[in-house]
């Protein structure tokens, strides 16, 4: 049986997601996104909170997938987001890290920055599900990522 090739989800392309760095030693990841005014309210000036949450969640999930060599996919049990400041269209940086990763449950966190100003934070409890082989990251979102191991 041939393995189905995983496709890049539309939201990843729409938000122009890129993995900048994966640090296996410190269990951290840095990603960038570039939401356009299409993802904003207030006449296209403030990034809508759901998209802020998506970017934070995405960075946490991709970190777990990388660290488990794409053998596990994190399924959110909960996600807590704190909106600290308004974000605007343009480049944002997400920094995610593992708090604790067990065999079936994990705890992760992320921060979102724009122009070096922290605009949101998140923490999440996750269930690790087995979906081996789902790997659209290395050849797409992460093809130019710096790897620290």
N, C-alpha and C positions, 0 to 999 in steps of 0.2 A: 504494500500500500504506500503510495507516495504521500509525502508530508505537504499539507496545504501551506502555501506561502502567505504569511500574515501581511495584510495591507496596512498602510498608514491611515489611521482614522482621520476623517475630514477636519475635525477640530484642531488636530495637530498642525495640519497644513495651513488652516485658516489663521491660527494664532502665531504662525511662523516659528514654531518651537524648535530649539536647537540645544543639544547637550554640549556644554562648554567643557566640563571637567567631571570625571568620575574618580573619586578618591577611595580606593578599596581599603587603604590603611585606616583612615578616619571614618569610613562609612558615610561619606558625604557626596553630594552632587551639586553642580551649578548648571542651571539651564537659563536660556534667554527666550523671551517671547516678544512679539511685536503686535499687540492688539491695535487694530485700526479704529477709527471713529465709529465703525459699524457695530462695535462691541461696547459702546458708551451710551450713557443717557445725558440729560442736560445739554441738549444741542450738540451731542458728540464730543463732550469735553471730559466726562468722568467715566472711567471703566466701571461697568455694571458689576455688582458684587458676585453674581454667579460666575462670571468669567474670571474674577480674581480667585474665587474658590477653585475653579477648574485648573488654573495655572499652578496653584499650590498643591492640589491633589495630584496632578500630573507629575510634578517634580518628585513628590514622595513615592508615588507608584513606580516610576521609572527607576528610581534608586533601588528599590526592593527587587525589581526584575533584574537589574544589572548584578546586584550582589548575590542573587541566587542562580546566576548563570541561566536565566530565563526558564527555570524549572518551576518557579512559583509566581503566581500573580496575586497581588494584594487585593482583597475585597474589603471595602470600608465597613467597619462596624459602626464607627462614628467619626465625625470630623468637626473640629471646633475651629472657627475662623474668627480672628479679631481684626477688624478694619481700623487701621490707625490713622490713615491719611488718604486723601483722594489720589487715585492714579489717573493719568491722562493717556491719550493715544501715544504710542511710541514704545521704545524698548524698555522692558522690565527684566529684572534678574531674580530668579528663584534659587534659594539655597536650601537644600533639604539635607536631613541627617537622621540616622537611625538612633533612637533612644534605646530600644531593646528589641532584638529579633529572636524569637524562640522557634520551636519546630512548627507550631501551628498558629501562633498569635504574635503580633508585633506592635510596636509603638514607634511612631515616626513624627517628625516635625519639619516645618519649613517656614521660611521668611521670604517676603517679596519686596524688592527694592526698585525704586525708580530714581535715577540720578543720585544714587547713594543714600536716598531717603527711604527708610523702612515704611512701607504703606500697608502691609498686612502680615499676620502670622497665622500659622495653623498647627494643630496637633491632631493626630489620628490614631485610632486603634484599628488594627487590621486582622483579618483572617487570611492565612496563607492558603491559597487554593492551587491545586496542581493543574497547570495548563502548559506542559512542557512544549517547547518549540515555538512559542509565540515570540518572535524576535524581529520586529520591524525597526528596532532602534539603531543597531550598529551600522547598517547600510544607508540609513536615511537621517533620522534626527540626530544620531550620534556619530556620523561619519568623520567629522573633524574634531571630535572630543579629545581632550588631553586625558590620558589614563595614568593614574598614580597607583602603583601597587607595591 
